[in-house]
Amino acid sequence: MIKHIVMWNIKEEISKIEQATIKANVKGNLEGLAGKISGLEKIDVVIEPFAGSTHDMLLVSEFVSKEALEIYKDHPEHVRVADTYVRPYTCDRVCYDWE
């Protein structure tokens, strides 16, 4: 099993009110990839971190293999979600993959 973790911060210039909508959109659309990409076993997005956390959002996902993770990264549905709901609003991306 391959684990894929990503953390982001929302850009500072985005208001707190807008941040709530952005977080909900990121969560709904990334979790909506479940069942659409072969080899993606589990996907969860956490948008309510405890005080003191260093990032605003966390993605935790699991894949059946390294190859499945690579397919996910370039899959058109994932790219669409990332380009529409994640990348325009986030910064400070941190990623960690392991088996």
C-alpha positions as CSV (number, residue, x, y, z in Angstrom):
1,M,0.0,0.0,0.0
2,I,1.3,3.4,-1.0
3,K,0.4,6.4,1.2
4,H,0.3,10.0,-0.3
5,I,0.1,12.9,2.1
6,V,-0.2,16.6,0.9
7,M,-0.6,19.7,3.0
8,W,-1.4,23.2,1.8
9,N,-1.9,26.7,3.2
10,I,-4.4,29.0,1.6
11,K,-3.0,32.2,0.2
12,E,-2.9,35.0,2.8
13,E,-4.7,37.5,0.6
14,I,-7.9,35.3,0.6
15,S,-10.4,36.4,3.2
16,K,-11.5,34.0,6.0
17,I,-15.0,33.9,4.6
18,E,-13.7,32.9,1.2
19,Q,-11.3,30.3,2.8
20,A,-14.3,28.4,4.2
21,T,-15.8,28.0,0.7
22,I,-12.4,27.1,-0.8
23,K,-11.8,24.4,1.9
24,A,-15.2,22.9,1.3
25,N,-14.7,22.8,-2.4
26,V,-11.3,21.2,-2.1
27,K,-12.6,18.6,0.3
28,G,-15.7,17.8,-1.8
29,N,-13.9,17.6,-5.1
30,L,-10.8,15.7,-4.1
31,E,-12.9,13.2,-2.1
32,G,-15.2,13.0,-5.1
33,L,-12.3,11.3,-7.0
34,A,-12.9,8.1,-5.0
35,G,-14.2,5.5,-7.4
36,K,-13.1,7.4,-10.5
37,I,-9.4,6.6,-10.6
38,S,-8.2,3.0,-10.7
39,G,-5.9,2.1,-7.9
40,L,-7.0,4.9,-5.6
41,E,-8.1,3.0,-2.5
42,K,-8.8,5.8,0.0
43,I,-8.9,9.6,0.0
44,D,-9.7,12.0,2.8
45,V,-9.3,15.8,3.1
46,V,-9.1,17.4,6.5
47,I,-10.0,21.1,6.6
48,E,-10.4,21.8,10.3
49,P,-6.9,21.5,11.9
50,F,-6.3,22.0,15.6
51,A,-4.8,25.4,16.6
52,G,-1.0,25.3,16.2
53,S,-1.1,23.3,13.0
54,T,1.2,24.6,10.4
55,H,-1.1,24.1,7.4
56,D,-4.7,24.8,6.6
57,M,-5.6,21.5,4.8
58,L,-4.4,18.0,4.7
59,L,-4.9,15.2,2.0
60,V,-4.4,11.6,3.1
61,S,-4.7,9.0,0.4
62,E,-3.8,5.4,-0.3
63,F,-3.0,3.6,-3.5
64,V,-2.5,0.0,-4.5
65,S,1.0,0.6,-6.0
66,K,3.5,3.3,-7.0
67,E,2.1,3.0,-10.6
68,A,-1.4,3.8,-9.3
69,L,-0.1,6.9,-7.6
70,E,1.6,8.0,-10.9
71,I,-1.6,7.4,-12.8
72,Y,-3.5,9.5,-10.2
73,K,-1.1,12.4,-10.5
74,D,-1.7,12.7,-14.3
75,H,-5.3,11.5,-14.4
76,P,-7.5,14.1,-16.2
77,E,-10.0,14.2,-13.3
78,H,-7.3,14.8,-10.7
79,V,-5.7,17.5,-12.9
80,R,-9.1,19.2,-13.4
81,V,-9.8,19.3,-9.7
82,A,-6.3,20.4,-8.8
83,D,-6.3,23.2,-11.4
84,T,-9.8,24.4,-10.6
85,Y,-10.1,24.1,-6.8
86,V,-6.7,23.7,-5.3
87,R,-3.8,25.3,-7.1
88,P,-5.3,28.8,-7.7
89,Y,-5.9,29.3,-3.9
90,T,-3.0,27.5,-2.2
91,C,0.6,27.9,-1.4
92,D,3.3,26.2,0.8
93,R,2.5,22.7,-0.6
94,V,4.2,19.8,1.2
95,C,4.0,16.3,-0.1
96,Y,5.2,13.0,1.3
97,D,4.8,9.5,-0.3
98,W,5.8,6.2,1.2
99,E,5.1,2.5,1.3
